[in-house]
Amino acid sequence: MRKFEEKTINSEKIYDGKIIDLQVDKVLLPDGNKAKRELVKHPGAAAVIPITKEDKIVLIEQYRKPLEKSIIEIPAGKVEKGEDPETAAIRELEEETGYTTSELSLVTSFYTSPGFADELIHIFITDELKPLDAPAAKDDDEFMEIMELTLDEAKQLVEEERIHDAKTNYAILYLHALERK
């Protein structure tokens, strides 16, 4: 048994959705007691830190219903079943920004909310952007605005909490660290 492992006694799927599934697990704790765990099952996501030739970060602003406000983010989206994260990252870059690339480098991967969700997001970076001849089709339910900002402008938006999600904050911190080297 792994340190602090919680053994699943039973698992009940309570929702099967387009993006997430929800389940409630009854678990046996390391001390022998039992507990319930509410879990969000997610297929994973991919995101891109796109940098233009002018050294600007391509970001999108979109409304996020759970927050009841718009925030500014790096392009990102769900990894489809059987899809490679790098392929998903390029697809999302094309759909959300009108750019493509043939060169991506993995920066990192991390769990977004391990206390209740298994979502693993992969963050890539590219400075080899090419505008698409014809924009890729966006998802029918997505409305967004594209913006290109300097790192200093993006840092200001972090201060103003207009950039306020983990993946984009990570991206800005990563670029800040690169700048300081």
Backbone as CSV, one residue per row, in Angstrom:
resi,resn,N_x,N_y,N_z,CA_x,CA_y,CA_z,C_x,C_y,C_z
1,MET,0.843,-1.186,0.000,0.000,0.000,0.000,0.888,1.249,0.000
2,ARG,0.535,2.204,-0.865,1.285,3.449,-0.925,0.953,4.341,0.261
3,LYS,1.888,5.159,0.658,1.724,6.052,1.798,0.447,6.884,1.647
4,PHE,-0.395,6.868,2.633,-1.645,7.622,2.708,-2.702,7.181,1.691
5,GLU,-2.502,6.040,1.047,-3.440,5.591,0.022,-4.837,5.390,0.599
6,GLU,-5.833,5.796,-0.169,-7.231,5.578,0.162,-7.774,4.516,-0.786
7,LYS,-8.146,3.369,-0.246,-8.662,2.257,-1.052,-10.129,2.518,-1.386
8,THR,-10.488,2.402,-2.657,-11.876,2.582,-3.081,-12.686,1.347,-2.718
9,ILE,-13.769,1.591,-1.981,-14.688,0.510,-1.613,-15.745,0.364,-2.703
10,ASN,-16.323,1.495,-3.104,-17.229,1.487,-4.256,-17.232,2.870,-4.886
11,SER,-17.681,2.918,-6.134,-17.686,4.143,-6.904,-19.024,4.257,-7.626
12,GLU,-19.634,5.443,-7.542,-20.921,5.670,-8.195,-20.809,6.872,-9.123
13,LYS,-20.997,6.638,-10.439,-21.009,7.730,-11.403,-22.360,8.424,-11.280
14,ILE,-22.324,9.743,-11.048,-23.583,10.466,-10.872,-23.888,11.423,-12.015
15,TYR,-22.902,11.661,-12.908,-23.137,12.539,-14.050,-22.140,12.199,-15.136
16,ASP,-22.622,12.120,-16.362,-21.791,11.838,-17.528,-21.966,13.014,-18.480
17,GLY,-21.016,13.932,-18.506,-21.175,15.173,-19.258,-20.310,15.271,-20.497
18,LYS,-20.447,16.404,-21.187,-19.685,16.699,-22.405,-18.203,16.932,-22.088
19,ILE,-17.939,17.593,-20.968,-16.561,17.934,-20.598,-16.081,17.129,-19.404
20,ILE,-16.951,16.933,-18.421,-16.561,16.240,-17.195,-17.556,15.143,-16.849
21,ASP,-17.101,14.211,-16.045,-17.959,13.220,-15.407,-17.795,13.416,-13.910
22,LEU,-18.850,13.131,-13.175,-18.808,13.258,-11.727,-19.065,11.904,-11.097
23,GLN,-18.314,11.598,-10.054,-18.533,10.351,-9.336,-18.309,10.575,-7.852
24,VAL,-18.946,9.711,-7.053,-18.750,9.718,-5.614,-18.162,8.366,-5.240
25,ASP,-17.004,8.390,-4.607,-16.335,7.169,-4.171,-16.419,7.050,-2.655
26,LYS,-16.670,5.845,-2.190,-16.554,5.533,-0.766,-15.174,4.920,-0.620
27,VAL,-14.384,5.439,0.322,-13.003,4.999,0.467,-12.698,4.551,1.885
28,LEU,-11.707,3.684,1.972,-11.158,3.239,3.247,-9.890,4.051,3.483
29,LEU,-9.859,4.792,4.573,-8.723,5.656,4.893,-7.585,4.842,5.507
30,PRO,-6.365,5.381,5.509,-5.226,4.666,6.082,-5.413,4.258,7.543
31,ASP,-6.239,4.993,8.285,-6.458,4.662,9.697,-7.615,3.686,9.911
32,GLY,-8.225,3.187,8.802,-9.311,2.226,8.899,-10.705,2.833,8.856
33,ASN,-10.806,4.136,8.981,-12.106,4.806,8.871,-12.526,4.892,7.410
34,LYS,-13.814,5.208,7.199,-14.354,5.347,5.846,-14.729,6.802,5.604
35,ALA,-14.688,7.197,4.329,-15.049,8.559,3.943,-15.600,8.542,2.517
36,LYS,-16.270,9.641,2.138,-16.756,9.818,0.771,-15.876,10.858,0.087
37,ARG,-15.643,10.629,-1.197,-14.880,11.571,-2.015,-15.696,11.904,-3.255
38,GLU,-15.931,13.198,-3.494,-16.615,13.665,-4.703,-15.533,13.982,-5.725
39,LEU,-15.598,13.322,-6.887,-14.525,13.422,-7.869,-15.028,13.958,-9.200
40,VAL,-14.245,14.847,-9.784,-14.475,15.325,-11.140,-13.469,14.601,-12.031
41,LYS,-13.980,13.856,-13.007,-13.118,13.141,-13.949,-13.053,13.975,-15.233
42,HIS,-11.858,14.269,-15.680,-11.637,15.152,-16.834,-10.598,14.513,-17.749
43,PRO,-10.775,14.589,-19.063,-9.835,13.924,-19.981,-8.471,14.601,-20.107
44,GLY,-8.316,15.773,-19.510,-7.055,16.506,-19.621,-7.192,17.669,-20.580
45,ALA,-6.211,18.555,-20.539,-6.253,19.759,-21.355,-4.852,20.081,-21.858
46,ALA,-4.826,20.943,-22.868,-3.562,21.417,-23.426,-3.675,22.920,-23.627
47,ALA,-2.580,23.617,-23.384,-2.549,25.071,-23.525,-1.248,25.470,-24.213
48,VAL,-1.271,26.663,-24.801,-0.094,27.162,-25.520,0.220,28.577,-25.052
49,ILE,1.506,28.827,-24.849,1.995,30.192,-24.653,2.515,30.628,-26.022
50,PRO,1.696,31.369,-26.788,2.122,31.764,-28.136,2.801,33.140,-28.115
51,ILE,4.001,33.198,-28.669,4.788,34.428,-28.697,4.986,34.848,-30.154
52,THR,4.629,36.099,-30.461,4.770,36.600,-31.834,6.218,37.007,-32.109
53,LYS,6.515,37.282,-33.372,7.854,37.756,-33.766,8.184,39.091,-33.081
54,GLU,7.121,39.852,-32.738,7.298,41.141,-32.045,7.421,40.950,-30.533
55,ASP,7.554,39.694,-30.094,7.716,39.351,-28.681,6.480,39.690,-27.840
56,LYS,5.309,39.504,-28.452,4.051,39.706,-27.729,3.392,38.353,-27.481
57,ILE,2.643,38.281,-26.397,1.930,37.063,-26.023,0.527,37.149,-26.618
58,VAL,0.122,36.108,-27.334,-1.231,36.069,-27.884,-2.150,35.476,-26.818
59,LEU,-3.133,36.261,-26.412,-4.069,35.868,-25.371,-5.494,36.016,-25.889
60,ILE,-6.415,35.388,-25.198,-7.824,35.531,-25.549,-8.602,35.966,-24.308
61,GLU,-9.628,36.769,-24.546,-10.544,37.120,-23.472,-11.860,36.433,-23.751
62,GLN,-12.386,35.757,-22.739,-13.680,35.110,-22.896,-14.411,35.078,-21.567
63,TYR,-15.726,34.956,-21.672,-16.577,34.897,-20.490,-16.516,33.503,-19.906
64,ARG,-16.351,33.426,-18.598,-16.312,32.154,-17.887,-17.497,32.097,-16.929
65,LYS,-18.494,31.313,-17.280,-19.742,31.238,-16.526,-19.522,30.899,-15.045
66,PRO,-18.653,29.943,-14.698,-18.477,29.672,-13.261,-18.019,30.900,-12.469
67,LEU,-17.314,31.809,-13.124,-16.809,33.012,-12.460,-17.752,34.198,-12.605
68,GLU,-18.689,34.090,-13.558,-19.613,35.183,-13.897,-18.858,36.443,-14.318
69,LYS,-17.764,36.237,-15.061,-17.006,37.367,-15.603,-16.093,36.891,-16.727
70,SER,-15.577,37.848,-17.472,-14.592,37.563,-18.514,-13.200,37.613,-17.905
71,ILE,-12.350,36.707,-18.360,-10.938,36.767,-17.979,-10.090,36.577,-19.233
72,ILE,-8.836,36.906,-19.117,-7.884,36.823,-20.222,-6.992,35.630,-19.973
73,GLU,-6.845,34.789,-21.006,-6.156,33.512,-20.845,-5.266,33.195,-22.044
74,ILE,-4.347,32.258,-21.834,-3.639,31.672,-22.963,-4.609,30.701,-23.644
75,PRO,-4.429,30.442,-24.940,-5.308,29.493,-25.631,-5.183,28.101,-25.017
76,ALA,-6.331,27.455,-24.812,-6.331,26.141,-24.176,-7.645,25.433,-24.441
77,GLY,-7.623,24.126,-24.255,-8.852,23.357,-24.379,-8.642,21.907,-24.028
78,LYS,-9.740,21.201,-24.050,-9.785,19.793,-23.664,-9.057,18.924,-24.687
79,VAL,-8.345,17.933,-24.185,-7.744,16.901,-25.034,-8.852,15.888,-25.346
80,GLU,-9.110,15.666,-26.613,-10.152,14.718,-27.007,-9.672,13.284,-26.790
81,LYS,-10.609,12.379,-26.655,-10.282,10.958,-26.431,-9.348,10.461,-27.538
82,GLY,-8.212,9.891,-27.136,-7.236,9.358,-28.082,-6.327,10.402,-28.710
83,GLU,-6.502,11.666,-28.358,-5.716,12.748,-28.947,-4.451,12.992,-28.138
84,ASP,-3.372,13.259,-28.822,-2.102,13.624,-28.204,-2.205,15.069,-27.688
85,PRO,-1.680,15.392,-26.493,-1.766,16.766,-25.982,-1.168,17.815,-26.921
86,GLU,-0.086,17.487,-27.608,0.517,18.445,-28.533,-0.428,18.749,-29.697
87,THR,-1.098,17.727,-30.206,-2.084,17.914,-31.275,-3.230,18.785,-30.782
88,ALA,-3.686,18.532,-29.567,-4.758,19.336,-28.976,-4.321,20.790,-28.823
89,ALA,-3.089,21.002,-28.409,-2.584,22.365,-28.226,-2.584,23.130,-29.552
90,ILE,-2.132,22.486,-30.624,-2.121,23.144,-31.940,-3.550,23.414,-32.400
91,ARG,-4.455,22.459,-32.197,-5.862,22.643,-32.580,-6.456,23.842,-31.854
92,GLU,-6.221,23.930,-30.559,-6.763,25.049,-29.784,-6.136,26.378,-30.207
93,LEU,-4.831,26.381,-30.466,-4.159,27.585,-30.956,-4.822,28.068,-32.239
94,GLU,-5.066,27.156,-33.168,-5.675,27.509,-34.454,-7.104,28.004,-34.280
95,GLU,-7.900,27.276,-33.501,-9.307,27.641,-33.310,-9.467,28.978,-32.593
96,GLU,-8.620,29.231,-31.620,-8.821,30.399,-30.764,-8.068,31.647,-31.204
97,THR,-6.982,31.483,-31.988,-6.177,32.663,-32.323,-6.017,32.929,-33.813
98,GLY,-6.251,31.937,-34.659,-5.992,32.121,-36.087,-4.539,31.901,-36.465
99,TYR,-3.727,31.476,-35.507,-2.327,31.137,-35.762,-2.161,29.620,-35.718
100,THR,-1.092,29.155,-36.350,-0.672,27.769,-36.213,0.833,27.762,-35.966
101,THR,1.354,26.580,-35.707,2.796,26.425,-35.512,3.180,24.984,-35.819
102,SER,4.419,24.794,-36.170,4.928,23.431,-36.348,5.974,23.125,-35.287
103,GLU,6.191,24.082,-34.369,7.197,23.899,-33.324,6.623,24.246,-31.958
104,LEU,6.399,23.221,-31.165,5.950,23.397,-29.782,6.960,22.746,-28.862
105,SER,7.179,23.367,-27.722,8.014,22.767,-26.684,7.170,22.643,-25.427
106,LEU,7.225,21.485,-24.795,6.505,21.289,-23.542,7.212,22.058,-22.440
107,VAL,6.457,22.888,-21.737,6.992,23.638,-20.602,6.818,22.815,-19.331
108,THR,5.586,22.363,-19.096,5.277,21.584,-17.906,3.894,20.983,-18.042
109,SER,3.568,20.105,-17.139,2.209,19.580,-16.971,1.910,19.624,-15.483
110,PHE,0.662,19.937,-15.139,0.290,19.929,-13.729,-1.190,19.638,-13.559
111,TYR,-1.529,19.126,-12.376,-2.916,18.881,-12.020,-3.520,20.208,-11.579
112,THR,-4.701,20.531,-12.102,-5.288,21.843,-11.839,-5.914,21.952,-10.453
113,SER,-6.576,20.917,-9.996,-7.270,20.949,-8.694,-7.295,19.552,-8.096
114,PRO,-6.149,19.037,-7.638,-6.067,17.635,-7.230,-6.886,17.252,-6.004
115,GLY,-7.467,18.217,-5.327,-8.311,17.896,-4.184,-9.634,17.273,-4.589
116,PHE,-10.068,17.525,-5.843,-11.345,16.966,-6.282,-11.397,16.604,-7.761
117,ALA,-10.356,16.923,-8.529,-10.384,16.661,-9.975,-9.081,16.009,-10.427
118,ASP,-9.179,15.202,-11.495,-7.985,14.552,-12.039,-7.472,15.236,-13.308
119,GLU,-7.956,16.455,-13.608,-7.528,17.154,-14.818,-6.023,17.426,-14.787
120,LEU,-5.343,16.978,-15.839,-3.919,17.240,-16.037,-3.804,18.148,-17.247
121,ILE,-3.202,19.325,-17.071,-3.040,20.250,-18.186,-1.576,20.279,-18.610
122,HIS,-1.369,20.265,-19.915,-0.032,20.294,-20.516,0.155,21.686,-21.116
123,ILE,1.208,22.379,-20.722,1.463,23.722,-21.241,2.668,23.694,-22.162
124,PHE,2.451,24.187,-23.366,3.479,24.265,-24.395,3.801,25.726,-24.670
125,ILE,4.925,25.963,-25.330,5.305,27.316,-25.748,5.775,27.259,-27.194
126,THR,5.519,28.338,-27.922,6.047,28.475,-29.275,6.300,29.945,-29.575
127,ASP,7.356,30.215,-30.318,7.584,31.555,-30.859,7.692,31.475,-32.381
128,GLU,7.162,30.391,-32.921,7.142,30.170,-34.370,5.697,30.163,-34.861
129,LEU,5.037,31.306,-34.757,3.636,31.409,-35.159,3.516,31.755,-36.638
130,LYS,2.522,31.148,-37.274,2.200,31.460,-38.670,0.702,31.712,-38.744
131,PRO,0.284,32.844,-39.346,-1.154,33.080,-39.487,-1.762,32.036,-40.434
132,LEU,-2.937,31.568,-40.092,-3.646,30.634,-40.960,-4.202,31.392,-42.167
133,ASP,-4.200,30.756,-43.330,-4.798,31.374,-44.520,-6.292,31.569,-44.321
134,ALA,-6.933,30.545,-43.780,-8.362,30.616,-43.456,-8.506,30.251,-41.987
135,PRO,-9.164,31.106,-41.204,-9.308,30.808,-39.775,-9.999,29.465,-39.540
136,ALA,-9.534,28.754,-38.537,-10.158,27.482,-38.159,-11.514,27.766,-37.524
137,ALA,-12.421,26.819,-37.651,-13.759,26.976,-37.071,-13.677,26.943,-35.550
138,LYS,-14.313,27.915,-34.922,-14.394,27.949,-33.463,-15.537,27.051,-33.010
139,ASP,-15.515,26.663,-31.737,-16.650,25.937,-31.170,-17.872,26.853,-31.216
140,ASP,-19.043,26.273,-31.466,-20.279,27.051,-31.597,-20.620,27.874,-30.363
141,ASP,-20.197,27.411,-29.205,-20.577,28.091,-27.968,-19.450,28.937,-27.374
142,GLU,-18.427,29.240,-28.177,-17.306,30.048,-27.685,-17.291,31.409,-28.370
143,PHE,-17.192,32.448,-27.550,-17.081,33.811,-28.041,-15.878,34.426,-27.343
144,MET,-14.954,34.954,-28.142,-13.720,35.460,-27.544,-13.126,36.565,-28.386
145,GLU,-12.248,37.311,-27.744,-11.504,38.375,-28.404,-10.017,38.059,-28.269
146,ILE,-9.285,38.213,-29.357,-7.839,37.952,-29.367,-7.106,39.245,-29.057
147,MET,-6.048,39.148,-28.268,-5.214,40.313,-27.992,-3.750,39.887,-27.964
148,GLU,-2.881,40.795,-28.316,-1.443,40.555,-28.272,-0.839,41.583,-27.331
149,LEU,-0.196,41.098,-26.268,0.303,41.975,-25.213,1.774,41.728,-24.933
150,THR,2.448,42.771,-24.491,3.816,42.605,-24.005,3.755,41.897,-22.657
151,LEU,4.882,41.400,-22.210,4.943,40.757,-20.903,4.577,41.758,-19.800
152,ASP,5.047,42.998,-19.909,4.707,44.003,-18.899,3.206,44.282,-18.871
153,GLU,2.577,44.347,-20.041,1.125,44.552,-20.088,0.393,43.370,-19.453
154,ALA,0.869,42.158,-19.728,0.250,40.960,-19.144,0.422,40.961,-17.626
155,LYS,1.595,41.349,-17.134,1.816,41.418,-15.681,0.849,42.405,-15.036
156,GLN,0.585,43.511,-15.718,-0.360,44.499,-15.192,-1.766,43.886,-15.094
157,LEU,-2.142,43.074,-16.081,-3.457,42.430,-16.054,-3.544,41.374,-14.948
158,VAL,-2.414,40.770,-14.601,-2.387,39.869,-13.443,-2.677,40.682,-12.186
159,GLU,-2.018,41.829,-12.046,-2.242,42.705,-10.885,-3.705,43.123,-10.788
160,GLU,-4.331,43.382,-11.935,-5.739,43.823,-11.969,-6.714,42.650,-11.866
161,GLU,-6.191,41.434,-11.798,-6.983,40.195,-11.748,-7.859,39.999,-12.984
162,ARG,-7.431,40.560,-14.104,-8.094,40.266,-15.383,-7.494,38.990,-15.971
163,ILE,-6.223,38.738,-15.676,-5.617,37.413,-15.850,-5.678,36.815,-14.460
164,HIS,-6.474,35.715,-14.317,-6.759,35.262,-12.956,-6.962,33.755,-12.888
165,ASP,-6.430,33.026,-13.853,-6.516,31.564,-13.814,-5.117,30.992,-13.682
166,ALA,-5.042,29.769,-13.173,-3.748,29.159,-12.845,-2.841,28.992,-14.060
167,LYS,-3.384,28.484,-15.167,-2.519,28.199,-16.319,-1.904,29.470,-16.897
168,THR,-2.694,30.550,-16.949,-2.187,31.797,-17.523,-1.255,32.494,-16.546
169,ASN,-1.585,32.472,-15.265,-0.651,33.014,-14.268,0.681,32.271,-14.324
170,TYR,0.612,30.938,-14.462,1.838,30.159,-14.593,2.621,30.629,-15.822
171,ALA,1.931,30.802,-16.939,2.593,31.221,-18.182,3.304,32.560,-18.010
172,ILE,2.639,33.504,-17.357,3.241,34.827,-17.160,4.453,34.732,-16.229
173,LEU,4.338,33.961,-15.164,5.484,33.758,-14.269,6.649,33.086,-14.992
174,TYR,6.327,32.107,-15.837,7.359,31.400,-16.606,8.097,32.387,-17.526
175,LEU,7.337,33.217,-18.250,7.958,34.185,-19.150,8.762,35.214,-18.360
176,HIS,8.277,35.611,-17.213,9.000,36.556,-16.347,10.341,35.951,-15.914
177,ALA,10.323,34.672,-15.542,11.557,33.981,-15.128,12.544,33.900,-16.285
178,LEU,12.048,33.629,-17.499,12.931,33.576,-18.669,13.564,34.933,-18.931
179,GLU,12.789,35.982,-18.761,13.261,37.348,-19.005,14.375,37.721,-18.043
180,ARG,14.320,37.201,-16.812,15.289,37.552,-15.783,16.616,36.818,-15.955
181,LYS,16.629,35.772,-16.785,17.882,34.990,-16.964,18.894,35.723,-17.799
